[in-house]
Amino acid sequence: MSYNSRPRFLSISLILGLSLLGFSIFKGLKTFSDKDRVVKVKGLAEMNITAISAQINLNFSFSGDNLQKIIRDTENKKNRIVNYLKAKGFDETNIKVGSPEISDKEKYYEDQWKNGKTVSVRIKRYSNELSIIIQSDDVKTVEKKANLLKSDLIKEGLTSRIHTDYVFPKLNSVKPKLIAESTKNARIAGEQFANDSEATLGKIKTASQGQISIAGPYDSPAPYIQKARVVSTIVFFLD
């Protein structure tokens, strides 16, 4: 290389170096800027969960000062109710009788507020409570059966407190489907935003799943149906 061409070569190298440096800085700044281009969206998912079984709960109690008498009265009423249920076609294997719950107040008087003053009122010392449970897989008609049973028992002189309970699938059995659906709906919302912004929806940056909530019978179409709901918050990159 001649002496005169050496400065020209150095100038060209310097220009190329500065150009590469500028391009690298531009790419770095663009990448840094792209990282700030994100969209935060929420995805809602709801699902009805149907009970897998139900039970009718019958409860009654006797109270008095003679423990042996209330035990006999409880046993007699229990037998009459069970026999009535079997006569009405309830399967004996689905009828579960609980253990008697006897309480002893250990005193015959307690203070009560009456007519603006505290008075001592005599109470019955013992009480005996018993529960009878009827299992059923027919969740759609069990509420109707419980109402009819309550009416019939009153007519038979076997008045009892009656209510129904439902057994629902474990929440973990529907959780994956709920999360997948909420994520899908969040992506749909993100894509709509990206289209409006003339951008392309990229990968997920961060995601958080809200707590799964369960709506009770008052918010559900039927007492044997619960509504599970979850909202996921997802941040997407925008390309």
Secondary structure as the mmCIF struct_conf table of DSSP 4:
data_model
#
loop_
_struct_conf.conf_type_id
_struct_conf.id
_struct_conf.beg_label_comp_id
_struct_conf.beg_label_asym_id
_struct_conf.beg_label_seq_id
_struct_conf.end_label_comp_id
_struct_conf.end_label_asym_id
_struct_conf.end_label_seq_id
TURN_TY1_P TURN_TY1_P1 TYR A 3 ASN A 4
HELX_RH_AL_P HELX_RH_AL_P1 SER A 5 LYS A 35
TURN_TY1_P TURN_TY1_P2 ASP A 36 ASP A 36
STRN STRN1 VAL A 38 THR A 50
BEND BEND1 ILE A 52 ILE A 52
STRN STRN2 SER A 53 GLY A 64
BEND BEND2 ASP A 65 ASP A 65
HELX_RH_AL_P HELX_RH_AL_P2 LEU A 67 ALA A 87
TURN_TY1_P TURN_TY1_P3 LYS A 88 GLY A 89
HELX_RH_3T_P HELX_RH_3T_P1 GLU A 92 ASN A 94
STRN STRN3 ILE A 95 VAL A 97
STRN STRN4 GLU A 101 ASP A 104
BEND BEND3 GLU A 106 GLU A 106
BEND BEND4 TYR A 108 TYR A 108
STRN STRN5 TYR A 109 LYS A 114
TURN_TY1_P TURN_TY1_P4 ASN A 115 GLY A 116
STRN STRN6 LYS A 117 ARG A 122
BEND BEND5 ARG A 125 ARG A 125
STRN STRN7 TYR A 126 SER A 136
BEND BEND6 ASP A 137 ASP A 137
TURN_TY1_P TURN_TY1_P5 VAL A 139 THR A 141
HELX_RH_AL_P HELX_RH_AL_P3 VAL A 142 LYS A 155
TURN_TY1_P TURN_TY1_P6 GLU A 156 GLY A 157
STRN STRN8 ARG A 161 VAL A 167
HELX_RH_3T_P HELX_RH_3T_P2 LEU A 171 SER A 173
TURN_TY1_P TURN_TY1_P7 VAL A 174 VAL A 174
HELX_RH_AL_P HELX_RH_AL_P4 LYS A 175 ASP A 196
TURN_TY1_P TURN_TY1_P8 SER A 197 GLU A 198
STRN STRN9 LEU A 201 GLN A 209
HELX_LH_PP_P HELX_LH_PP_P1 GLY A 210 ILE A 212
STRN STRN10 SER A 213 ALA A 215
HELX_RH_3T_P HELX_RH_3T_P3 PRO A 217 ASP A 219
BEND BEND7 SER A 220 ALA A 222
TURN_TY1_P TURN_TY1_P9 PRO A 223 TYR A 224
STRN STRN11 ILE A 225 LEU A 238
#
